[in-house]
């Protein structure tokens, strides 16, 4: 069971989440956010990416213990709050298509499912948060790190599918705002 969960996280959740992020960028490009919500919306996207990127890096590089589970849960809820504020900002400025709304659903449920899978894999630390057993509250690198080839592929994929498109979006919106003020 543990191997199946690890496989689902590594080869299911992370790639699907990255693809959902790319699909979201495509929706934004298709609806020309640079002419509507602009750099403000794009800045929200960068903030949300940073929040969940930090949680993802923690999962990839650190021992999963009570502290990391709490940190990841806090980042997830911060991301959800940021999403709410972003939608309040964007909704009056542009149409959020049904396709984009579906993409957003995936972008919200995949990290929640990943967090649940990590909690199941480390049920002892989850239980320690609520019971008498001692919880591990130290940040430390994984004793058995993920392979360099996996980390390279995963981080390279995120860079190509998410970081580059998000930066392109930000600069496209920034240029669009610069043009509209001259």
MISE-613526 format. One line per 8 residues: number of its first residue (from 1); for each residue x, y, z of N, C-alpha, C, O. Coordinates in nm, 3 decimals. Each point is the difference from the previous one (the first is absolute). Layout:
NUM	X:Y:Z:X:Y:Z:X:Y:Z:X:Y:Z | ...
This chain:
1	0.082:-0.119:0.000:-0.082:0.119:0.000:0.087:0.126:0.000:-0.028:0.095:-0.073 | 0.133:-0.096:0.155:0.086:0.118:0.008:0.067:0.026:-0.135:0.012:0.115:-0.042 | 0.032:-0.221:-0.024:0.064:0.018:-0.131:-0.098:0.057:-0.102:0.038:0.083:-0.083 | -0.163:-0.128:0.089:-0.102:0.052:-0.093:-0.025:0.148:0.025:-0.014:0.077:-0.095 | 0.010:-0.036:0.221:-0.020:0.142:0.031:0.118:0.084:-0.046:-0.018:0.108:-0.057 | 0.140:-0.158:0.082:0.120:0.073:-0.046:0.000:0.015:-0.151:0.031:0.106:-0.053 | -0.065:-0.214:-0.016:-0.005:0.004:-0.147:-0.106:0.099:-0.047:0.023:0.076:-0.094 | -0.139:-0.077:0.158:-0.107:0.093:-0.037:0.043:0.144:0.022:-0.033:0.088:-0.080
9	0.105:-0.062:0.188:0.049:0.135:0.026:0.104:0.044:-0.103:-0.010:0.108:-0.059 | 0.108:-0.194:0.037:0.113:0.037:-0.085:-0.036:0.005:-0.148:0.041:0.091:-0.072 | -0.118:-0.189:0.027:-0.024:-0.012:-0.144:-0.144:0.033:-0.041:-0.034:-0.005:-0.118 | -0.048:0.038:0.217:-0.138:0.039:-0.028:-0.025:0.143:0.041:-0.024:0.086:-0.085 | 0.028:-0.061:0.216:-0.038:0.132:0.052:0.088:0.112:-0.053:-0.051:0.100:-0.051 | 0.181:-0.115:0.062:0.088:0.110:-0.042:-0.010:0.029:-0.149:-0.014:0.117:-0.037 | 0.022:-0.217:-0.051:-0.015:0.032:-0.143:-0.138:0.056:-0.037:-0.010:0.093:-0.079 | -0.096:-0.151:0.136:-0.135:0.051:-0.031:-0.018:0.143:0.049:-0.064:0.081:-0.066
17	0.119:-0.052:0.181:-0.009:0.134:0.056:0.076:0.100:-0.087:-0.047:0.112:-0.023 | 0.164:-0.153:-0.024:0.077:0.087:-0.090:-0.076:0.023:-0.130:-0.002:0.112:-0.052 | -0.058:-0.216:-0.001:-0.078:0.016:-0.123:-0.122:0.088:0.022:-0.037:0.078:-0.088 | -0.026:-0.089:0.205:-0.114:0.088:0.031:0.046:0.145:0.008:-0.071:0.090:-0.045 | 0.189:-0.067:0.100:0.055:0.136:0.004:0.023:0.055:-0.139:-0.027:0.117:-0.027 | 0.078:-0.201:-0.062:0.020:0.041:-0.139:-0.133:0.029:-0.067:-0.012:0.097:-0.075 | -0.087:-0.180:0.100:-0.134:0.023:-0.057:-0.058:0.131:0.052:-0.067:0.072:-0.075 | 0.091:-0.039:0.201:-0.049:0.125:0.057:0.067:0.118:-0.070:-0.067:0.098:-0.034
25	0.197:-0.106:0.013:0.072:0.105:-0.074:-0.061:0.017:-0.140:-0.021:0.112:-0.046 | -0.007:-0.224:-0.019:-0.058:0.005:-0.135:-0.136:0.071:0.004:-0.032:0.079:-0.089 | -0.050:-0.110:0.192:-0.130:0.067:0.014:0.020:0.151:0.017:-0.074:0.078:-0.060 | 0.171:-0.039:0.139:0.027:0.143:0.022:0.047:0.066:-0.130:-0.039:0.113:-0.031 | 0.122:-0.182:-0.041:0.049:0.055:-0.127:-0.115:0.013:-0.099:-0.011:0.101:-0.070 | -0.073:-0.202:0.064:-0.112:-0.001:-0.094:-0.100:0.112:0.030:-0.060:0.056:-0.092 | 0.044:-0.023:0.220:-0.094:0.107:0.037:0.070:0.135:0.013:-0.062:0.098:0.041 | 0.190:-0.092:-0.077:0.077:0.126:-0.004:-0.009:0.077:0.132:-0.047:0.114:0.002
33	0.093:-0.176:0.106:-0.009:0.069:0.130:0.082:0.129:0.002:-0.025:0.087:0.083 | 0.120:-0.075:-0.173:0.079:0.124:-0.003:-0.087:0.122:-0.032:0.040:0.113:0.029 | -0.158:-0.135:-0.086:-0.092:0.111:-0.032:-0.111:0.015:0.102:-0.082:0.092:-0.010 | 0.077:-0.181:0.109:-0.109:0.008:0.098:0.058:0.015:0.141:0.023:0.112:0.046 | 0.000:-0.222:0.022:0.049:0.006:0.139:0.150:0.026:0.006:0.051:0.047:0.102 | 0.021:-0.076:-0.209:0.138:0.039:-0.016:0.098:-0.050:0.104:-0.010:-0.111:0.052 | 0.105:0.199:-0.023:0.113:-0.036:0.085:-0.046:-0.036:0.142:0.066:-0.079:0.068 | -0.178:0.136:-0.023:-0.051:-0.035:0.132:-0.037:-0.148:0.009:0.036:-0.068:0.097
41	-0.106:0.020:-0.197:-0.035:-0.142:-0.001:0.124:-0.087:-0.013:0.014:-0.101:0.069 | 0.076:0.141:-0.156:0.122:-0.078:-0.019:0.083:-0.005:0.128:0.061:-0.103:0.030 | -0.058:0.211:0.045:0.073:0.001:0.127:-0.062:-0.100:0.098:0.072:-0.067:0.074 | -0.205:0.058:-0.072:-0.066:-0.102:0.082:0.047:-0.139:-0.042:0.029:-0.084:0.085 | -0.021:0.060:-0.217:0.043:-0.131:-0.049:0.141:-0.033:0.048:0.027:-0.113:0.040 | 0.061:0.210:-0.045:0.137:-0.022:0.047:0.003:-0.029:0.149:0.075:-0.087:0.045 | -0.157:0.158:0.032:-0.005:-0.024:0.145:-0.052:-0.140:0.030:0.053:-0.070:0.086 | -0.159:0.029:-0.157:-0.056:-0.133:0.024:0.099:-0.109:-0.042:0.010:-0.103:0.067
49	0.063:0.125:-0.176:0.102:-0.096:-0.042:0.108:-0.009:0.108:0.044:-0.110:0.033 | -0.001:0.223:0.020:0.103:-0.001:0.104:-0.048:-0.077:0.124:0.077:-0.076:0.059 | -0.202:0.096:-0.020:-0.053:-0.069:0.117:0.004:-0.151:-0.019:0.052:-0.073:0.083 | -0.108:0.027:-0.196:-0.006:-0.144:-0.021:0.135:-0.055:-0.045:0.029:-0.118:0.021 | 0.053:0.201:-0.082:0.135:-0.043:-0.035:0.081:-0.030:0.125:0.075:-0.098:0.003 | -0.090:0.181:0.099:0.070:-0.025:0.126:-0.048:-0.131:0.063:0.080:-0.079:0.048 | -0.211:0.057:-0.049:-0.053:-0.126:0.053:0.051:-0.119:-0.079:0.034:-0.104:0.058 | -0.028:0.117:-0.189:0.049:-0.110:-0.085:0.147:-0.027:0.025:0.041:-0.116:0.009
57	0.039:0.221:0.001:0.142:-0.020:0.029:0.019:-0.068:0.135:0.088:-0.085:0.015 | -0.169:0.122:0.082:0.008:-0.066:0.131:-0.027:-0.149:-0.015:0.071:-0.082:0.059 | -0.173:0.046:-0.136:-0.033:-0.142:-0.019:0.111:-0.074:-0.074:0.028:-0.116:0.029 | 0.034:0.183:-0.124:0.104:-0.064:-0.081:0.132:-0.015:0.075:0.072:-0.097:-0.022 | -0.040:0.191:0.109:0.134:0.005:0.057:0.010:-0.033:0.148:0.106:-0.042:0.047 | -0.215:0.060:0.028:0.006:-0.015:0.146:-0.066:-0.129:0.047:-0.087:-0.056:-0.066 | 0.133:0.011:0.183:-0.067:-0.111:0.067:-0.142:0.046:0.032:-0.020:0.109:0.054 | -0.077:-0.192:-0.086:-0.139:0.035:0.029:-0.026:-0.037:0.146:-0.002:-0.118:0.036
65	-0.018:0.221:0.045:-0.029:-0.021:0.141:-0.111:0.097:0.039:-0.060:0.065:-0.086 | 0.033:-0.055:0.214:-0.110:0.086:0.046:0.021:0.144:-0.044:-0.095:0.064:-0.046 | 0.216:-0.013:0.058:0.025:0.139:-0.037:-0.024:0.022:-0.149:-0.063:0.099:-0.039 | 0.111:-0.189:-0.045:-0.017:0.016:-0.145:-0.147:-0.015:-0.038:-0.048:0.073:-0.086 | -0.023:-0.166:0.147:-0.143:-0.014:-0.027:-0.077:0.127:0.039:-0.087:0.045:-0.074 | 0.119:0.012:0.188:-0.066:0.123:0.044:0.038:0.115:-0.094:-0.086:0.080:-0.038 | 0.213:-0.070:0.001:0.045:0.104:-0.092:-0.072:-0.012:-0.134:-0.048:0.100:-0.054 | 0.039:-0.221:0.002:-0.067:-0.020:-0.129:-0.149:0.031:0.010:-0.056:0.061:-0.091
73	-0.008:-0.100:0.200:-0.142:0.031:0.019:-0.021:0.151:0.010:-0.093:0.054:-0.058 | 0.181:0.014:0.132:-0.011:0.146:0.012:0.018:0.066:-0.136:-0.074:0.093:-0.033 | 0.170:-0.139:-0.046:0.020:0.057:-0.133:-0.119:-0.028:-0.091:-0.039:0.085:-0.080 | -0.020:-0.204:0.093:-0.120:-0.031:-0.079:-0.113:0.097:0.035:-0.065:0.055:-0.089 | 0.041:-0.034:0.219:-0.109:0.090:0.040:0.031:0.145:-0.036:-0.091:0.076:-0.034 | 0.218:-0.036:0.042:0.039:0.134:-0.045:-0.026:0.014:-0.150:-0.049:0.103:-0.046 | 0.081:-0.208:-0.029:-0.026:-0.001:-0.145:-0.150:0.014:-0.027:-0.040:0.074:-0.090 | -0.042:-0.145:0.166:-0.145:0.009:-0.018:-0.050:0.141:0.030:-0.086:0.052:-0.071
81	0.138:0.009:0.177:-0.040:0.138:0.032:0.044:0.095:-0.111:-0.075:0.089:-0.039 | 0.197:-0.107:-0.010:0.049:0.084:-0.110:-0.085:-0.020:-0.123:-0.030:0.096:-0.071 | -0.010:-0.219:0.044:-0.088:-0.029:-0.114:-0.132:0.076:0.014:-0.050:0.059:-0.096 | -0.006:-0.060:0.216:-0.125:0.070:0.024:0.016:0.150:-0.029:-0.082:0.059:-0.069 | 0.190:0.001:0.121:0.024:0.143:-0.025:0.025:0.027:-0.148:-0.046:0.100:-0.054 | 0.119:-0.191:-0.010:0.027:0.016:-0.144:-0.130:-0.003:-0.079:-0.020:0.082:-0.090 | -0.069:-0.175:0.121:-0.127:-0.007:-0.071:-0.088:0.122:0.027:-0.071:0.046:-0.090 | 0.075:0.007:0.211:-0.074:0.123:0.031:0.054:0.116:-0.083:-0.076:0.086:-0.043
89	0.207:-0.083:0.023:0.064:0.105:-0.080:-0.032:-0.016:-0.148:-0.027:0.098:-0.069 | 0.031:-0.222:0.020:-0.010:-0.027:-0.144:-0.144:-0.001:-0.050:-0.028:0.053:-0.107 | -0.063:-0.111:0.182:-0.137:-0.022:-0.048:-0.066:0.125:-0.058:-0.066:-0.011:-0.103 | 0.080:0.128:0.163:-0.064:0.118:-0.061:0.071:0.049:-0.127:-0.055:0.079:-0.076 | 0.178:-0.125:0.055:0.081:0.053:-0.110:-0.006:-0.084:-0.128:0.020:0.053:-0.109 | -0.047:-0.182:0.122:0.000:-0.085:-0.119:-0.086:-0.124:0.022:-0.033:-0.035:0.113 | -0.002:-0.029:-0.222:-0.077:-0.124:0.004:0.095:-0.115:0.031:0.105:-0.015:-0.063 | -0.143:-0.065:0.160:0.073:-0.123:0.031:-0.081:-0.111:-0.062:-0.107:-0.036:0.050
97	0.157:-0.019:-0.159:-0.076:-0.096:-0.080:-0.022:-0.131:0.077:0.072:-0.028:0.096 | -0.171:-0.051:-0.136:-0.019:-0.131:0.062:0.125:-0.088:-0.010:0.032:-0.072:0.095 | 0.039:0.078:-0.207:0.123:-0.080:-0.013:0.102:0.044:0.105:0.063:-0.085:0.064 | -0.047:0.214:-0.045:0.095:0.049:0.100:-0.044:-0.040:0.141:0.083:-0.034:0.084 | -0.214:0.040:-0.059:-0.049:-0.041:0.131:0.030:-0.148:0.027:0.033:-0.037:0.112 | -0.045:-0.046:-0.215:0.033:-0.142:0.016:0.148:-0.019:0.028:0.039:-0.082:0.083 | 0.044:0.158:-0.154:0.145:-0.006:0.025:0.029:0.039:0.144:0.081:-0.064:0.068 | -0.147:0.170:-0.020:0.019:0.043:0.138:-0.038:-0.112:0.098:0.065:-0.018:0.103
105	-0.170:-0.057:-0.136:-0.040:-0.111:0.086:0.114:-0.100:0.016:0.029:-0.045:0.110 | 0.035:0.011:-0.222:0.114:-0.092:0.007:0.115:0.060:0.079:0.065:-0.069:0.078 | -0.041:0.198:-0.097:0.112:0.065:0.068:-0.023:0.010:0.151:0.096:0.018:0.075 | -0.220:-0.029:-0.032:-0.029:0.002:0.143:-0.006:-0.141:0.059:0.047:-0.022:0.112 | -0.104:-0.072:-0.185:-0.019:-0.134:0.058:0.127:-0.083:-0.003:0.023:-0.081:0.090 | 0.062:0.099:-0.191:0.122:-0.082:-0.008:0.090:0.024:0.120:0.045:-0.098:0.060 | -0.016:0.223:-0.020:0.086:0.014:0.119:-0.066:-0.049:0.129:0.068:-0.050:0.090 | -0.199:0.063:-0.081:-0.070:-0.053:0.118:0.011:-0.152:0.003:0.026:-0.058:0.105
113	-0.045:-0.006:-0.220:0.014:-0.146:-0.007:0.144:-0.041:0.031:0.023:-0.099:0.069 | 0.073:0.174:-0.120:0.141:-0.031:0.027:0.031:0.011:0.149:0.070:-0.084:0.056 | -0.123:0.187:0.008:0.020:0.016:0.143:-0.063:-0.116:0.077:0.057:-0.050:0.097 | -0.176:0.008:-0.140:-0.065:-0.114:0.065:0.082:-0.128:-0.018:0.012:-0.081:0.092 | 0.045:0.062:-0.212:0.083:-0.119:-0.024:0.126:0.005:0.087:0.040:-0.102:0.056 | 0.023:0.220:-0.046:0.118:0.012:0.085:-0.035:-0.027:0.146:0.075:-0.066:0.072 | -0.188:0.117:-0.028:-0.044:-0.024:0.138:-0.024:-0.149:0.023:0.032:-0.052:0.107 | -0.089:-0.016:-0.206:-0.022:-0.145:0.013:0.132:-0.076:0.005:0.015:-0.095:0.075
121	0.081:0.139:-0.155:0.132:-0.064:0.000:0.073:0.021:0.132:0.084:-0.082:0.039 | -0.116:0.190:0.029:0.068:0.035:0.126:-0.103:0.016:0.111:-0.001:0.098:0.074 | -0.086:-0.199:-0.066:-0.111:0.003:0.095:0.047:0.013:0.144:-0.070:0.057:0.083 | 0.189:-0.110:-0.052:0.052:0.011:0.136:0.020:0.146:0.040:-0.029:0.039:0.113 | 0.079:0.042:-0.207:0.022:0.142:0.030:-0.131:0.076:0.004:-0.016:0.093:0.080 | -0.078:-0.131:-0.164:-0.132:0.061:0.004:-0.067:-0.031:0.133:-0.057:0.089:0.064 | 0.063:-0.215:-0.022:-0.059:-0.040:0.128:0.068:0.071:0.117:-0.065:0.034:0.098 | 0.196:-0.013:-0.109:0.073:0.066:0.107:-0.045:0.144:0.021:0.014:0.055:0.109
129	-0.070:0.005:-0.213:-0.052:0.135:0.015:-0.118:0.005:0.095:-0.026:0.103:0.063 | -0.047:-0.214:-0.051:-0.125:-0.003:0.076:0.004:-0.095:0.119:-0.097:-0.007:0.076 | 0.206:-0.065:-0.060:0.003:-0.100:0.105:0.121:0.012:0.090:0.074:0.097:-0.006 | -0.056:-0.198:0.089:0.107:0.006:0.100:0.140:-0.029:-0.058:0.100:0.034:0.063 | -0.092:-0.095:-0.180:0.132:-0.032:-0.057:0.074:0.129:-0.035:-0.063:0.099:-0.038 | 0.195:-0.099:0.051:0.075:0.122:-0.030:0.004:0.028:-0.151:0.024:-0.090:-0.081 | -0.046:0.215:0.047:0.008:0.043:-0.139:0.142:0.046:-0.030:0.071:0.050:0.089 | -0.029:-0.066:-0.212:0.132:0.044:-0.045:-0.015:0.141:-0.055:-0.070:0.022:-0.099
137	0.136:0.075:0.163:-0.012:0.140:-0.037:0.131:0.057:-0.055:0.027:0.119:0.016 | 0.053:-0.204:-0.080:0.128:0.047:-0.055:-0.003:-0.001:-0.151:-0.052:-0.093:-0.063 | 0.108:0.199:0.004:0.017:0.002:-0.146:0.133:-0.065:-0.032:0.105:0.041:0.050 | -0.110:-0.143:-0.134:0.124:-0.064:-0.045:-0.022:-0.062:-0.137:-0.111:-0.039:-0.036 | 0.219:0.030:-0.038:-0.006:-0.061:-0.132:-0.037:-0.146:0.011:0.023:-0.063:0.103 | -0.081:0.009:-0.210:-0.037:-0.142:-0.002:0.121:-0.087:0.028:0.108:0.023:-0.055 | -0.125:-0.123:0.140:0.107:-0.096:0.026:0.026:-0.083:-0.127:0.114:-0.036:-0.030 | -0.221:0.006:-0.043:0.011:-0.071:-0.128:-0.056:0.094:-0.108:-0.119:-0.005:-0.032
145	0.205:0.091:-0.022:-0.049:0.099:-0.096:-0.053:-0.064:-0.128:0.039:-0.111:-0.037 | -0.128:0.185:-0.029:-0.046:-0.043:-0.132:0.119:0.004:-0.095:0.095:0.075:0.022 | -0.101:-0.155:-0.125:0.115:-0.007:-0.092:0.023:0.134:-0.069:-0.093:0.078:-0.022 | 0.217:-0.054:-0.011:0.036:0.124:-0.070:-0.071:0.007:-0.135:-0.040:0.108:-0.043 | 0.025:-0.223:-0.022:-0.067:0.002:-0.131:-0.148:0.037:0.016:-0.054:0.074:-0.082 | -0.012:-0.125:0.186:-0.140:0.035:0.021:-0.012:0.149:0.034:-0.083:0.071:-0.057 | 0.165:-0.025:0.151:-0.006:0.141:0.039:0.028:0.091:-0.118:-0.066:0.103:-0.017 | 0.164:-0.138:-0.065:0.032:0.081:-0.118:-0.118:0.005:-0.096:-0.036:0.106:-0.050
153	-0.024:-0.221:0.025:-0.114:-0.006:-0.092:-0.119:0.076:0.058:-0.065:0.076:-0.071 | 0.037:-0.095:0.200:-0.115:0.066:0.062:0.019:0.151:0.003:-0.089:0.075:-0.040 | 0.204:-0.030:0.087:0.024:0.144:0.009:0.014:0.062:-0.138:-0.044:0.112:-0.023 | 0.106:-0.184:-0.069:0.009:0.049:-0.138:-0.137:0.012:-0.064:-0.028:0.097:-0.071 | -0.059:-0.195:0.096:-0.136:0.006:-0.051:-0.077:0.118:0.057:-0.069:0.070:-0.074 | 0.080:-0.049:0.204:-0.069:0.113:0.064:0.055:0.132:-0.056:-0.076:0.094:-0.024 | 0.207:-0.088:0.005:0.058:0.122:-0.054:-0.055:0.029:-0.139:-0.043:0.112:-0.029 | 0.044:-0.213:-0.057:-0.046:0.020:-0.139:-0.151:0.019:-0.010:-0.046:0.085:-0.077
161	-0.031:-0.162:0.153:-0.145:0.004:-0.012:-0.067:0.107:0.084:-0.114:0.038:-0.027 | 0.184:0.012:0.129:-0.064:0.094:0.092:0.077:0.130:0.019:-0.057:0.108:-0.014 | 0.185:-0.116:0.047:0.076:0.122:0.027:0.010:0.087:-0.125:-0.032:0.118:0.003 | 0.076:-0.178:-0.114:0.015:0.078:-0.123:-0.134:0.060:-0.044:-0.005:0.120:-0.028 | -0.105:-0.197:0.021:-0.128:0.062:-0.037:-0.046:0.109:0.097:-0.054:0.102:-0.043 | 0.074:-0.122:0.174:-0.042:0.103:0.095:0.080:0.129:-0.019:-0.056:0.110:0.008 | 0.185:-0.123:-0.033:0.081:0.120:-0.024:-0.040:0.067:-0.131:-0.005:0.122:-0.008 | -0.023:-0.204:-0.094:-0.046:0.056:-0.128:-0.129:0.078:0.022:-0.017:0.110:-0.052
169	-0.074:-0.167:0.129:-0.127:0.066:0.029:0.022:0.132:0.074:-0.060:0.102:-0.034 | 0.146:-0.104:0.135:0.025:0.120:0.077:0.056:0.111:-0.089:-0.047:0.114:0.004 | 0.146:-0.147:-0.085:0.060:0.103:-0.085:-0.095:0.045:-0.110:0.001:0.116:-0.039 | -0.083:-0.206:-0.012:-0.102:0.037:-0.098:-0.100:0.098:0.063:-0.038:0.099:-0.062 | -0.003:-0.127:0.186:-0.093:0.089:0.070:0.067:0.133:0.033:-0.062:0.106:-0.012 | 0.187:-0.111:0.055:0.072:0.122:0.033:0.014:0.089:-0.123:-0.023:0.121:0.007 | 0.061:-0.182:-0.121:0.011:0.076:-0.126:-0.137:0.056:-0.040:-0.010:0.114:-0.045 | -0.095:-0.195:0.062:-0.135:0.046:-0.033:-0.040:0.119:0.085:-0.064:0.093:-0.050
177	0.100:-0.095:0.177:-0.030:0.113:0.088:0.082:0.122:-0.036:-0.049:0.113:0.009 | 0.173:-0.134:-0.050:0.086:0.111:-0.040:-0.057:0.069:-0.125:0.000:0.122:-0.010 | -0.047:-0.203:-0.085:-0.055:0.057:-0.123:-0.128:0.078:0.027:-0.025:0.103:-0.062 | -0.055:-0.154:0.154:-0.129:0.066:0.024:0.015:0.132:0.078:-0.093:0.081:0.003 | 0.209:-0.060:0.060:0.019:0.125:0.074:0.068:0.107:-0.084:0.012:0.113:0.045 | 0.032:-0.147:-0.167:0.068:0.100:-0.086:-0.091:0.047:-0.109:0.040:0.084:-0.082
